[in-house]
Amino acid sequence: MGLRVFLITYDLDREGHEGIRHFFNHGYLPESEGQWISVQKSVRLLLSSGDARMLADDLAEHTRGGHIVVVDVTDSGFSGRTKPAVWEWLRDARARALAS
């Protein structure tokens, strides 16, 4: 499987948020390297070669409860209001995923 773009949302307690930060800051390159971007407090976009189930299981191990939703958005439409950097990241990540 090549690269895919995932939308990850979560509703967690404080400890769960610390687990999410650890997952992203130690399991992947820093946000500045372009592998993931924080969209809102509890929403991230991730470029990964994994699949949704694997990512959800990995996140569950780091968060110890709470709600986590992982959706593959590589090929789906998108719209909304957010920072321009998020749209730029999403367009670039989708292009990289589709080219892989």
Residue frames as a rotation matrix with the C-alpha (Angstrom) as fourth column:
MET 1
0.585 0.811 0.000 0.00
0.811 -0.585 0.000 0.00
0.000 0.000 -1.000 0.00
GLY 2
-0.286 -0.661 0.694 1.31
0.624 -0.678 -0.389 3.46
0.728 0.321 0.606 -0.89
LEU 3
-0.972 -0.101 -0.210 0.90
0.224 -0.656 -0.721 6.64
-0.065 -0.748 0.660 1.05
ARG 4
-0.053 0.990 0.129 -2.57
0.791 -0.037 0.610 7.69
0.609 0.134 -0.782 2.18
VAL 5
-0.770 -0.077 0.633 -3.94
-0.224 -0.897 -0.382 10.84
0.597 -0.436 0.673 3.85
PHE 6
-0.268 0.645 -0.716 -5.93
0.806 0.557 0.199 10.30
0.527 -0.523 -0.669 7.07
LEU 7
-0.143 0.356 0.924 -8.19
-0.478 -0.842 0.250 12.63
0.867 -0.406 0.290 9.00
ILE 8
-0.431 -0.073 -0.899 -7.90
0.651 0.666 -0.366 11.80
0.625 -0.743 -0.240 12.69
THR 9
-0.045 0.473 0.880 -10.35
-0.510 -0.768 0.387 13.22
0.859 -0.431 0.275 15.23
TYR 10
-0.413 -0.145 -0.899 -10.46
0.578 0.722 -0.381 12.50
0.704 -0.677 -0.214 18.93
ASP 11
0.387 0.534 0.752 -12.30
-0.479 -0.580 0.659 13.34
0.788 -0.615 0.031 22.13
LEU 12
0.087 -0.543 -0.835 -9.95
0.562 0.719 -0.409 12.56
0.822 -0.434 0.368 25.01
ASP 13
0.938 0.091 -0.335 -9.18
0.341 -0.422 0.840 13.51
-0.065 -0.902 -0.427 28.58
ARG 14
0.713 -0.696 -0.085 -5.93
-0.679 -0.716 0.162 15.32
-0.174 -0.058 -0.983 29.48
GLU 15
-0.007 -0.729 0.685 -3.95
-0.334 0.647 0.685 12.09
-0.943 -0.224 -0.248 29.70
GLY 16
0.421 0.252 0.871 -5.26
0.651 0.586 -0.484 11.03
-0.632 0.770 0.083 26.29
HIS 17
0.997 -0.080 0.022 -4.17
-0.048 -0.763 -0.645 14.34
0.068 0.642 -0.764 24.74
GLU 18
0.313 -0.937 0.155 -0.69
-0.788 -0.165 0.594 13.80
-0.531 -0.308 -0.790 26.18
GLY 19
0.010 -0.244 0.970 -0.67
0.195 0.952 0.237 10.35
-0.981 0.187 0.057 24.57
ILE 20
0.819 0.328 0.470 -1.67
0.526 -0.103 -0.844 11.84
-0.228 0.939 -0.256 21.20
ARG 21
0.806 -0.575 -0.145 1.14
-0.590 -0.801 -0.104 14.41
-0.056 0.169 -0.984 21.44
HIS 22
-0.007 -0.834 0.552 3.61
-0.540 0.468 0.700 11.63
-0.842 -0.293 -0.453 22.24
PHE 23
0.339 0.222 0.914 2.31
0.500 0.781 -0.375 9.50
-0.797 0.584 0.153 19.36
PHE 24
0.935 0.092 0.341 2.78
0.346 -0.431 -0.833 12.28
0.070 0.898 -0.435 16.82
ASN 25
0.738 -0.670 0.080 5.96
-0.674 -0.737 0.053 13.83
0.024 -0.093 -0.995 18.22
HIS 26
-0.116 -0.830 0.546 7.81
-0.739 0.439 0.511 10.54
-0.664 -0.344 -0.664 18.69
GLY 27
0.117 0.238 0.964 6.19
0.299 0.917 -0.263 8.19
-0.947 0.319 0.036 16.19
TYR 28
0.652 0.145 0.745 6.50
0.758 -0.146 -0.635 10.53
0.017 0.979 -0.205 13.23
LEU 29
-0.470 -0.786 0.402 8.65
0.785 -0.581 -0.217 13.37
0.404 0.214 0.889 11.98
PRO 30
-0.653 0.230 -0.722 8.01
0.376 -0.729 -0.572 16.80
-0.658 -0.645 0.389 13.53
GLU 31
0.419 0.908 0.023 4.98
0.548 -0.232 -0.804 18.68
-0.724 0.350 -0.595 12.17
SER 32
0.370 -0.334 -0.867 7.37
-0.505 -0.855 0.114 21.05
-0.780 0.395 -0.486 10.39
GLU 33
-0.710 -0.685 0.163 8.61
-0.279 0.487 0.828 18.15
-0.647 0.542 -0.537 8.23
GLY 34
-0.462 0.581 -0.671 5.21
-0.887 -0.289 0.360 17.80
0.015 0.761 0.649 6.55
GLN 35
-0.905 0.132 -0.404 4.16
0.060 0.981 0.187 14.29
0.421 0.145 -0.895 7.55
TRP 36
-0.116 0.907 -0.404 1.25
0.972 0.187 0.140 15.60
0.203 -0.377 -0.904 9.63
ILE 37
-0.769 -0.032 0.639 -0.50
-0.001 -0.999 -0.052 18.85
0.640 -0.040 0.768 10.51
SER 38
-0.651 0.576 -0.494 -2.69
0.646 0.080 -0.759 19.91
-0.398 -0.814 -0.424 13.41
VAL 39
-0.481 0.578 0.659 -5.97
0.528 -0.409 0.744 21.29
0.699 0.707 -0.109 12.04
GLN 40
0.328 0.572 0.752 -7.74
-0.486 -0.581 0.653 22.03
0.810 -0.579 0.087 15.33
LYS 41
-0.046 -0.377 0.925 -7.23
-0.999 0.032 -0.037 21.07
-0.015 -0.926 -0.378 18.97
SER 42
-0.096 0.097 0.991 -8.52
-0.388 0.913 -0.127 17.53
-0.917 -0.396 -0.050 18.41
VAL 43
0.908 0.366 0.204 -8.08
0.064 0.361 -0.930 17.09
-0.414 0.858 0.304 14.66
ARG 44
-0.126 -0.969 -0.211 -4.97
-0.423 -0.140 0.895 16.08
-0.897 0.202 -0.392 12.71
LEU 45
0.897 0.179 -0.405 -4.20
-0.442 0.347 -0.827 15.18
-0.007 0.921 0.390 9.13
LEU 46
0.153 -0.840 0.521 -1.55
-0.427 0.419 0.801 12.48
-0.891 -0.345 -0.295 8.65
LEU 47
0.484 -0.161 -0.860 0.32
-0.819 0.262 -0.510 11.22
0.307 0.952 -0.005 5.60
SER 48
-0.123 -0.455 0.882 1.09
-0.749 0.625 0.218 7.54
-0.651 -0.634 -0.418 6.25
SER 49
-0.553 -0.103 -0.827 1.61
-0.689 0.615 0.384 4.19
0.469 0.782 -0.411 4.56
GLY 50
-0.938 0.248 0.244 -0.58
-0.012 0.678 -0.735 2.53
-0.347 -0.692 -0.633 7.21
ASP 51
-0.509 0.854 0.106 -4.30
0.340 0.086 0.937 1.91
0.791 0.512 -0.334 7.10
ALA 52
-0.059 0.567 0.822 -7.14
-0.564 -0.698 0.441 3.38
0.824 -0.437 0.361 9.16
ARG 53
0.855 0.418 -0.306 -7.59
-0.033 0.634 0.773 0.35
0.517 -0.651 0.556 11.43
MET 54
0.171 -0.884 -0.436 -3.86
0.844 0.360 -0.398 0.11
0.508 -0.300 0.807 12.20
LEU 55
-0.593 -0.390 0.705 -3.66
0.100 -0.904 -0.416 3.82
0.799 -0.176 0.574 13.01
ALA 56
0.308 0.792 0.527 -6.76
-0.581 -0.283 0.763 3.68
0.753 -0.541 0.373 15.22
ASP 57
0.816 -0.059 -0.574 -5.31
0.381 0.803 0.459 0.70
0.434 -0.593 0.678 17.10
ASP 58
-0.226 -0.973 -0.055 -1.92
0.780 -0.147 -0.608 2.44
0.584 -0.180 0.792 17.52
LEU 59
-0.435 0.127 0.891 -3.59
-0.287 -0.958 -0.004 5.61
0.853 -0.257 0.454 18.76
ALA 60
0.656 0.755 0.009 -5.76
-0.290 0.240 0.926 3.65
0.697 -0.610 0.376 21.20
GLU 61
0.409 -0.596 -0.691 -2.62
0.784 0.617 -0.069 2.20
0.468 -0.514 0.719 22.78
HIS 62
-0.639 -0.739 0.213 -1.32
0.566 -0.639 -0.521 5.73
0.522 -0.212 0.826 23.42
THR 63
-0.517 0.491 0.701 -4.56
-0.400 -0.863 0.310 7.29
0.757 -0.120 0.642 24.65
ARG 64
-0.946 0.107 -0.306 -6.07
0.303 0.627 -0.718 4.70
0.115 -0.772 -0.625 27.03
GLY 65
-0.230 0.951 -0.205 -9.70
0.789 0.059 -0.611 5.39
-0.569 -0.302 -0.764 26.26
GLY 66
-0.328 0.206 -0.922 -11.69
-0.316 -0.944 -0.098 8.19
-0.890 0.259 0.374 24.75
HIS 67
0.660 0.619 0.425 -13.05
0.287 0.315 -0.905 8.38
-0.694 0.719 0.030 21.24
ILE 68
-0.444 -0.807 -0.390 -10.88
-0.280 -0.288 0.916 8.22
-0.851 0.515 -0.098 18.12
VAL 69
0.729 0.606 0.319 -12.02
0.173 0.288 -0.942 8.34
-0.662 0.742 0.105 14.50
VAL 70
-0.444 -0.872 -0.209 -9.63
-0.180 -0.141 0.973 7.73
-0.878 0.469 -0.094 11.59
VAL 71
0.673 0.703 0.231 -10.86
0.176 0.151 -0.973 8.29
-0.718 0.695 -0.022 8.03
ASP 72
-0.420 -0.763 0.491 -8.90
0.693 0.080 0.717 7.89
-0.586 0.642 0.495 4.78
VAL 73
0.555 0.614 -0.561 -9.41
0.164 -0.742 -0.651 11.17
-0.816 0.269 -0.512 2.88
THR 74
-0.498 -0.860 0.111 -6.89
0.245 -0.017 0.969 10.59
-0.832 0.510 0.219 0.09
ASP 75
-0.873 0.155 0.462 -9.51
0.478 0.084 0.875 10.50
0.097 0.984 -0.147 -2.66
SER 76
0.029 0.979 -0.202 -12.47
0.993 -0.051 -0.102 12.34
-0.110 -0.198 -0.974 -1.12
GLY 77
0.123 0.111 0.986 -13.67
0.423 -0.905 0.049 15.89
0.898 0.411 -0.158 -1.62
PHE 78
-0.268 -0.211 -0.940 -13.03
0.958 -0.157 -0.238 18.51
-0.098 -0.965 0.245 1.01
SER 79
-0.047 0.286 0.957 -14.31
0.285 -0.914 0.288 21.92
0.957 0.286 -0.039 1.99
GLY 80
0.492 0.290 -0.821 -14.46
0.862 -0.034 0.505 24.13
0.119 -0.956 -0.267 5.04
ARG 81
0.717 -0.274 0.641 -12.86
-0.226 -0.961 -0.158 27.06
0.660 -0.031 -0.751 6.82
THR 82
0.767 -0.571 -0.292 -9.42
0.546 0.342 0.765 26.76
-0.336 -0.746 0.574 8.32
LYS 83
0.269 -0.774 -0.573 -5.91
-0.250 -0.631 0.735 28.14
-0.930 -0.055 -0.363 8.03
PRO 84
0.709 -0.049 -0.703 -4.57
-0.705 -0.055 -0.707 28.39
-0.004 0.997 -0.074 4.45
ALA 85
-0.374 -0.927 0.026 -1.59
-0.927 0.373 -0.033 26.26
0.021 -0.037 -0.999 5.54
VAL 86
-0.271 0.355 0.895 -3.97
-0.294 0.855 -0.428 23.36
-0.917 -0.379 -0.127 6.20
TRP 87
0.807 0.590 -0.042 -5.41
-0.189 0.191 -0.963 23.44
-0.560 0.785 0.265 2.66
GLU 88
0.389 -0.757 -0.526 -1.91
-0.892 -0.166 -0.420 23.73
0.231 0.632 -0.739 1.21
TRP 89
-0.546 -0.593 0.592 -0.73
-0.747 0.665 -0.023 20.78
-0.380 -0.455 -0.805 3.30
LEU 90
0.110 0.694 0.711 -3.76
-0.152 0.719 -0.678 18.69
-0.982 -0.034 0.185 2.31
ARG 91
0.878 0.194 -0.438 -3.35
-0.436 -0.053 -0.898 19.37
-0.197 0.980 0.038 -1.42
ASP 92
0.026 -0.962 -0.273 0.38
-0.959 0.053 -0.279 18.55
0.283 0.269 -0.921 -1.24
ALA 93
-0.523 -0.217 0.824 -0.11
-0.610 0.771 -0.184 15.40
-0.595 -0.598 -0.536 0.86
ARG 94
0.494 0.773 0.399 -2.85
-0.170 0.536 -0.827 14.10
-0.853 0.341 0.395 -1.43
ALA 95
0.734 -0.297 -0.611 -0.64
-0.662 -0.113 -0.741 14.67
0.151 0.948 -0.280 -4.46
ARG 96
-0.373 -0.914 0.158 2.23
-0.923 0.348 -0.166 12.79
0.097 -0.207 -0.973 -2.75
ALA 97
-0.272 0.337 0.902 -0.09
-0.407 0.809 -0.425 9.94
-0.872 -0.482 -0.082 -1.75
LEU 98
0.757 0.653 0.021 -1.60
-0.230 0.296 -0.927 9.56
-0.612 0.697 0.374 -5.20
ALA 99
0.517 -0.655 -0.551 1.88
-0.786 -0.110 -0.608 9.58
0.338 0.748 -0.572 -6.77
SER 100
-0.297 -0.712 0.636 3.19
-0.901 0.429 0.059 6.85
-0.315 -0.556 -0.769 -4.44
